Amino acid sequence: MEFKVEPYTLRLRPDVQMSELALRSNLNLKWCGGVLFNVNAFKNMANKVEFDAILWNDEAMLFIEYKDSPVIFEKELILKELMILRDKIEQVN
């Protein structure tokens, strides 16, 4: 399935990743009027961005990219620590 509003295109992926099942089962959908899962978003059919879910109502839209990998969290923690270290170095200089 595909939705187009130039220059944007939303294309649904037919596959369901096992890692995304927890996201689907734990989402609070009471507030939203609609939801799409496994969406590839394109601008001018280039620059693909993947979303695990897009939720919306009359007032807002929520774009979700779900990560449950411990490696991702470890990399984020390392990045945060490096940013703190950089800020401390800049304060000394």
N, C-alpha and C positions, 0 to 999 in steps of 0.2 A: 504494500500500500504506500502511496506517495501523496504528500500535500505540498502544493506550490503556491507561494505568494512571492512574486519576483522581488528581489533577486534570491529569495530563500527557498530551499526545498527540504522537507522532512521526509525521510525514507525509513520505513520500519524494517528492522532485521528480523528474519523468521526464527532465528535460533534463541534459545534461552540458556544462559550460562548457569551452571550449578551454583556458582558463588553468588549469583544474584537472587536466588530463591529466598534467602533470609531477608533481603531488602523487601521483596514483594510481600512476604508474609507479615512483616512488621511495620509497613507503612500505614500511617493514619490517613485514610482517604475520606474521612467524614466531612472535611472542609471543602473538598474540591468537587467540581462539576464534571471533570474529565481527567483521564490519565492515559498516556502512551508509554509503553515500555520498549526498550531496545531501539532507540531512535538515532539515526545518522542525520546530522544537520549539515547542509551545504549552503554556501553563499556563492552564487554563480556557478554551481556545480563543481566548485573547488573548495579547498580549505575545509575538509571534513572534520566535524567535531562529533564525538559519540556521547550520548547520554543514556544512562540506564533507565531513566524515567523523566517524563515531563508531566507535571501536575498543574491544573489551573482551575480558577473560578472566575467570576465576573470582575474581580479586583486585582488578581495577581497570578503570576506564573512562577513555578519552581522547577529549575533544571537540576537534576541529580546525576552525578557520576559517583557510583558506589565503589569503594575499595575496601576489601576486607583482608588484604594480605599483610602479615606481620612485617614483611620486608618494606612495604610502602611506609608503614608507621615508623620503622627504624630510620629510614632515609629522611623522613620529615623531622624526626627528633635531631638527627645529626645536622641537618640544615639549620634548624632553630639554634642549636648550640654554636654553630659557626657564625651565625648572624650576631649572636650575643657577644662572642669573642671579637668579631669585627668592630662592633660598637665600642667595646672596651678599649681596643687598640686606638680607635679614632679619638676617644676621650683623652688618652695619654698624649697623643700627638697634638 
